Amino acid sequence: LRKQINEFLSYEESSCGSIMSVDFVTIKQTNNVAQAMKTIRRQGKLAETINLCYVVDDSKKLVGSISLKDILFAKDESIIEEIMEHDIHYVFTHEDQEEAAKLISKYDITSIPVIDSAKTVLGIITVDDILDVVEEEATEDIHKMGAMTPLDGSYVESSTMSIIMSRMPWLLVLMISATFTGSIISSNQEILVLLPSLAIFIPMLMDTAGNAGSQASAMVIRGLVVDDMGVKDFVKILIKETQVSMLLGFVLFVINTLRIGFFMPDVGWGIAILVSLTIFITILLANLVGGALPLLALVMKQDPASMAAPLITTLVDALSLMTYFLIASYFLRL
């Protein structure tokens, strides 16, 4: 028992080794079904699950798996090696627990073996264990996407100071970075003096761009989490986001032009077109940034949720303002 405890303590937190169960059933590949049933009766009393048993060779190396159902319906003299499943999925003790969750979800299996470098089975991770992992990882991602450091415990049980410290770092970073956004407005005061009505639409432009970028990043981050996409799909993602942006931008361009033109007649159709053109361009830029930033984080070996999500709004806010004032300058010939 002491040896097992020391082994568990040697595994990093959130690794497969730290959450595995050491109570499982292994069957020798040279055994027949009758011998396998005796092994299951002997080892199964304390095992986490007996629905899936793991097959090993004489050196205890993992070579396959076999379900209890297959054993029950096979003839007693059948050799396990002949009826077992040779294609088996596994994880190493040092791998992140999220990898086990991905494999169990992807291949719809009830448990997965945890092995060492010699392919010796050291434990198993079951669906029950993975449910806890999924909840933990989802909570962590939500915190990161909200520009917060994940809490160690639940919100209710966490101290006020720990919650403050989890939120403070990104708030400071984003507040300081917003200085750049303010400097863009400050350096274009001449345009706002000539056309004061342009200031009315700045909040709407920044909100629209931020929302568009957040939508794109959420889709890409989700795809990365479930292994639907990777860095290799970078070009495909940019093409897809460009297509989506063009259609979204066109619809918003038409609706916004009509909205301003008919419901804000004092502003004029010229300003309506200027603002709507800015929306069209910023939707394109925001979606490209939102799609590319999570992949950039992955290339830099950073968590896409923690790096991309908080920065997107600040970046696209700056891009929307720069685009707005550039288009206004062109219209005014400044």
C-alpha positions as CSV (number, residue, x, y, z in Angstrom):
1,L,0.0,0.0,0.0
2,R,2.8,2.4,0.9
3,K,4.5,1.7,-2.5
4,Q,1.3,2.5,-4.3
5,I,0.8,5.7,-2.4
6,N,4.4,6.8,-3.2
7,E,3.8,6.0,-6.9
8,F,0.7,8.1,-7.0
9,L,2.5,11.0,-5.3
10,S,5.2,10.9,-7.9
11,Y,2.7,11.6,-10.7
12,E,2.0,15.2,-11.7
13,E,-1.3,16.7,-10.8
14,S,-3.8,16.3,-13.7
15,S,-1.7,13.5,-15.3
16,C,-3.3,10.1,-16.2
17,G,-1.2,8.4,-13.5
18,S,-2.7,10.6,-10.8
19,I,-6.3,9.6,-11.6
20,M,-6.0,6.0,-12.6
21,S,-7.3,3.0,-10.6
22,V,-4.9,0.2,-9.9
23,D,-7.8,-2.3,-9.4
24,F,-8.3,-4.0,-12.8
25,V,-8.3,-7.4,-14.5
26,T,-5.5,-8.7,-16.7
27,I,-5.6,-11.9,-18.6
28,K,-2.7,-13.8,-20.2
29,Q,-3.0,-14.1,-24.0
30,T,-2.1,-17.8,-23.8
31,N,-5.0,-18.6,-21.5
32,N,-8.2,-20.2,-22.8
33,V,-11.6,-18.9,-22.0
34,A,-12.1,-21.2,-19.0
35,Q,-8.9,-20.0,-17.4
36,A,-9.8,-16.4,-18.2
37,M,-13.1,-16.8,-16.3
38,K,-11.2,-18.1,-13.3
39,T,-9.0,-15.0,-13.4
40,I,-12.0,-12.7,-13.7
41,R,-13.6,-14.4,-10.6
42,R,-10.4,-14.0,-8.7
43,Q,-9.4,-10.5,-9.7
44,G,-12.9,-9.1,-10.4
45,K,-14.1,-8.8,-6.8
46,L,-11.9,-5.7,-6.2
47,A,-11.7,-4.5,-9.8
48,E,-13.0,-1.1,-10.9
49,T,-14.7,-2.8,-13.8
50,I,-14.8,-6.2,-15.4
51,N,-16.7,-5.2,-18.6
52,L,-13.4,-4.8,-20.4
53,C,-10.3,-6.9,-19.5
54,Y,-6.8,-6.3,-20.7
55,V,-4.6,-9.0,-22.3
56,V,-0.9,-9.2,-21.5
57,D,2.0,-11.4,-22.6
58,D,4.3,-13.3,-20.3
59,S,6.3,-10.1,-19.6
60,K,3.0,-8.3,-18.6
61,K,3.2,-6.2,-21.7
62,L,-0.2,-4.9,-23.0
63,V,-1.1,-6.7,-26.2
64,G,-4.9,-6.4,-26.5
65,S,-8.3,-6.3,-24.8
66,I,-11.4,-8.4,-24.6
67,S,-14.9,-7.7,-23.3
68,L,-16.6,-9.8,-20.8
69,K,-19.4,-10.4,-23.3
70,D,-16.9,-11.9,-25.8
71,I,-15.6,-14.2,-23.1
72,L,-19.0,-15.4,-22.0
73,F,-20.1,-16.3,-25.5
74,A,-16.8,-18.0,-26.5
75,K,-16.1,-21.7,-26.2
76,D,-14.2,-22.8,-23.1
77,E,-11.3,-24.1,-25.1
78,S,-10.9,-20.9,-27.2
79,I,-7.5,-19.2,-26.8
80,I,-7.8,-15.5,-25.7
81,E,-5.1,-14.4,-28.2
82,E,-7.4,-15.7,-31.0
83,I,-10.5,-13.8,-29.9
84,M,-9.1,-10.6,-28.3
85,E,-9.1,-7.2,-29.9
86,H,-5.6,-6.3,-31.0
87,D,-6.2,-2.7,-31.8
88,I,-6.3,-1.0,-28.4
89,H,-6.1,2.6,-27.3
90,Y,-4.0,3.5,-24.2
91,V,-2.4,6.5,-22.5
92,F,0.9,6.9,-20.6
93,T,1.1,7.8,-17.0
94,H,2.7,11.2,-17.7
95,E,0.1,12.3,-20.3
96,D,-2.5,14.9,-19.4
97,Q,-5.8,13.5,-18.1
98,E,-7.5,15.4,-20.9
99,E,-5.9,13.0,-23.4
100,A,-7.7,10.1,-21.8
101,A,-11.0,12.0,-21.9
102,K,-10.5,12.6,-25.6
103,L,-9.8,9.0,-26.4
104,I,-12.7,7.6,-24.3
105,S,-15.1,10.1,-25.9
106,K,-13.8,9.6,-29.5
107,Y,-13.8,5.8,-29.5
108,D,-16.9,5.4,-27.2
109,I,-15.1,3.0,-24.7
110,T,-15.8,2.5,-21.0
111,S,-12.2,2.4,-19.8
112,I,-8.7,2.9,-21.1
113,P,-5.5,1.4,-19.8
114,V,-2.6,3.5,-18.4
115,I,0.8,2.1,-19.3
116,D,4.5,2.9,-18.7
117,S,7.3,3.1,-21.3
118,A,7.6,-0.7,-21.4
119,K,3.8,-1.0,-22.2
120,T,3.2,-2.6,-18.8
121,V,-0.4,-1.9,-17.6
122,L,-0.2,0.1,-14.3
123,G,-3.9,1.1,-14.0
124,I,-7.1,2.0,-15.8
125,I,-9.2,5.1,-16.2
126,T,-12.9,4.6,-16.4
127,V,-15.8,6.7,-17.6
128,D,-16.6,7.7,-14.0
129,D,-13.1,9.1,-13.6
130,I,-13.5,11.0,-16.9
131,L,-16.7,12.7,-15.9
132,D,-14.8,14.4,-13.1
133,V,-12.1,15.3,-15.6
134,V,-14.5,16.8,-18.1
135,E,-16.2,18.9,-15.5
136,E,-12.8,20.1,-14.2
137,E,-11.4,20.9,-17.6
138,A,-14.6,22.6,-18.7
139,T,-14.6,24.8,-15.6
140,E,-11.0,25.7,-16.2
141,D,-11.6,26.7,-19.8
142,I,-14.6,28.8,-18.8
143,H,-12.5,30.7,-16.3
144,K,-9.7,31.2,-18.8
145,M,-12.0,32.4,-21.5
146,G,-13.4,34.9,-19.0
147,A,-9.9,36.2,-18.4
148,M,-9.5,34.7,-15.0
149,T,-7.0,32.4,-13.4
150,P,-8.9,29.1,-12.5
151,L,-9.8,28.8,-8.8
152,D,-8.5,25.9,-6.8
153,G,-11.9,25.2,-5.3
154,S,-15.6,26.0,-5.8
155,Y,-16.7,29.7,-6.1
156,V,-18.7,29.5,-2.9
157,E,-15.9,28.0,-0.8
158,S,-13.2,30.3,-2.3
159,S,-12.1,33.3,-0.2
160,T,-12.8,36.8,-1.4
161,M,-9.1,37.5,-1.8
162,S,-8.5,34.3,-3.9
163,I,-11.3,35.4,-6.3
164,I,-9.8,38.9,-6.5
165,M,-6.3,37.5,-7.3
166,S,-7.8,35.2,-9.9
167,R,-9.3,38.2,-11.8
168,M,-6.8,40.9,-11.2
169,P,-3.9,39.9,-13.5
170,W,-5.9,39.9,-16.8
171,L,-7.9,43.0,-15.7
172,L,-4.7,44.9,-15.3
173,V,-3.3,43.7,-18.6
174,L,-6.5,44.5,-20.5
175,M,-6.8,47.9,-18.8
176,I,-3.3,48.9,-19.8
177,S,-3.7,47.5,-23.3
178,A,-6.9,49.6,-23.7
179,T,-4.6,52.7,-23.5
180,F,-3.7,51.9,-27.1
181,T,-7.4,52.1,-28.1
182,G,-7.7,55.4,-26.3
183,S,-4.7,56.7,-28.2
184,I,-6.3,55.9,-31.5
185,I,-9.3,58.0,-30.7
186,S,-7.1,60.8,-29.3
187,S,-5.0,61.0,-32.4
188,N,-8.1,61.3,-34.6
189,Q,-9.8,64.1,-32.8
190,E,-9.6,66.3,-35.9
191,I,-12.0,63.9,-37.7
192,L,-14.4,63.9,-34.8
193,V,-14.4,67.7,-34.8
194,L,-15.3,67.8,-38.4
195,L,-17.9,65.0,-38.1
196,P,-19.1,64.8,-34.5
197,S,-21.8,62.3,-35.4
198,L,-19.1,59.7,-36.0
199,A,-18.6,59.4,-32.2
200,I,-22.1,58.1,-31.8
201,F,-21.2,54.8,-33.6
202,I,-17.9,54.0,-31.9
203,P,-19.4,51.8,-29.1
204,M,-21.5,49.9,-31.7
205,L,-18.5,49.3,-33.9
206,M,-16.3,48.1,-31.1
207,D,-19.1,45.8,-29.7
208,T,-19.9,44.3,-33.0
209,A,-16.2,43.6,-33.8
210,G,-15.6,42.2,-30.3
211,N,-18.6,39.9,-30.6
212,A,-17.6,38.7,-34.0
213,G,-14.1,37.9,-32.9
214,S,-15.3,36.1,-29.8
215,Q,-17.7,34.0,-31.9
216,A,-14.9,32.9,-34.3
217,S,-12.5,32.2,-31.4
218,A,-15.1,30.2,-29.5
219,M,-15.7,28.0,-32.6
220,V,-12.0,27.4,-33.2
221,I,-11.1,26.8,-29.5
222,R,-14.0,24.2,-29.3
223,G,-12.7,22.5,-32.4
224,L,-9.2,22.3,-31.0
225,V,-10.5,20.9,-27.7
226,V,-12.4,18.0,-29.4
227,D,-9.6,17.5,-32.0
228,D,-11.8,18.5,-34.9
229,M,-9.0,20.7,-36.2
230,G,-5.3,21.6,-35.6
231,V,-2.5,23.8,-36.8
232,K,-2.5,22.0,-40.1
233,D,-6.0,23.4,-40.8
234,F,-4.8,27.0,-40.5
235,V,-5.4,27.9,-44.2
236,K,-8.8,26.1,-44.2
237,I,-9.9,28.0,-41.1
238,L,-8.9,31.4,-42.6
239,I,-10.7,30.6,-45.9
240,K,-13.8,29.5,-44.0
241,E,-13.8,32.6,-41.8
242,T,-13.3,34.8,-44.8
243,Q,-16.3,33.3,-46.5
244,V,-18.4,33.6,-43.3
245,S,-17.2,37.1,-42.8
246,M,-18.1,38.3,-46.3
247,L,-21.7,37.0,-46.0
248,L,-22.2,38.3,-42.4
249,G,-20.6,41.6,-43.3
250,F,-22.8,42.1,-46.3
251,V,-26.0,41.4,-44.3
252,L,-25.0,43.7,-41.5
253,F,-23.9,46.4,-44.1
254,V,-27.3,46.4,-45.7
255,I,-29.3,46.3,-42.4
256,N,-27.2,49.0,-40.7
257,T,-27.2,51.3,-43.8
258,L,-31.0,51.2,-43.9
259,R,-31.3,51.5,-40.1
260,I,-29.2,54.7,-40.0
261,G,-30.6,56.1,-43.2
262,F,-34.3,55.8,-42.2
263,F,-34.2,56.1,-38.4
264,M,-31.4,58.6,-38.1
265,P,-32.0,61.0,-41.0
266,D,-30.0,63.8,-39.4
267,V,-26.9,61.7,-39.8
268,G,-27.3,61.3,-43.5
269,W,-26.8,58.4,-46.0
270,G,-23.1,59.2,-46.5
271,I,-22.3,58.5,-42.8
272,A,-24.6,55.5,-42.9
273,I,-22.5,54.0,-45.7
274,L,-19.2,55.0,-44.0
275,V,-20.2,53.2,-40.8
276,S,-21.6,50.2,-42.5
277,L,-18.5,49.8,-44.7
278,T,-16.5,49.9,-41.4
279,I,-18.7,47.1,-40.0
280,F,-18.1,45.0,-43.2
281,I,-14.3,45.3,-43.0
282,T,-14.1,44.9,-39.2
283,I,-16.2,41.8,-39.3
284,L,-13.7,40.3,-41.7
285,L,-10.7,41.4,-39.6
286,A,-12.3,40.3,-36.3
287,N,-13.2,36.8,-37.6
288,L,-9.7,36.3,-39.0
289,V,-8.1,37.4,-35.8
290,G,-10.5,35.3,-33.8
291,G,-9.8,32.2,-35.9
292,A,-6.0,32.7,-36.1
293,L,-5.2,33.6,-32.5
294,P,-6.1,30.3,-30.8
295,L,-4.0,28.5,-33.4
296,L,-1.1,30.9,-32.8
297,A,-1.4,30.1,-29.1
298,L,-1.2,26.4,-29.9
299,V,2.0,26.9,-32.0
300,M,3.5,28.8,-29.0
301,K,2.5,25.9,-26.8
302,Q,0.1,28.0,-24.8
303,D,-3.5,27.2,-23.8
304,P,-5.7,28.7,-26.6
305,A,-8.5,29.5,-24.1
306,S,-6.2,31.4,-21.7
307,M,-4.2,33.3,-24.3
308,A,-6.6,34.0,-27.2
309,A,-10.0,34.7,-25.5
310,P,-9.0,37.7,-23.3
311,L,-6.9,39.4,-26.0
312,I,-9.4,39.2,-28.9
313,T,-11.7,42.0,-27.7
314,T,-8.8,44.4,-27.2
315,L,-7.2,43.6,-30.5
316,V,-10.4,43.9,-32.6
317,D,-11.4,47.0,-30.8
318,A,-8.2,48.7,-31.9
319,L,-8.6,47.3,-35.4
320,S,-12.2,48.5,-35.7
321,L,-11.2,52.1,-34.6
322,M,-8.2,52.2,-37.0
323,T,-10.5,51.0,-39.9
324,Y,-13.2,53.5,-38.9
325,F,-10.9,56.5,-38.9
326,L,-9.0,55.4,-42.0
327,I,-12.2,55.2,-44.0
328,A,-13.4,58.5,-42.5
329,S,-10.1,60.2,-43.5
330,Y,-10.5,58.9,-47.1
331,F,-14.1,60.2,-47.3
332,L,-13.0,63.6,-45.9
333,R,-9.8,63.6,-48.0
334,L,-7.7,64.3,-44.9
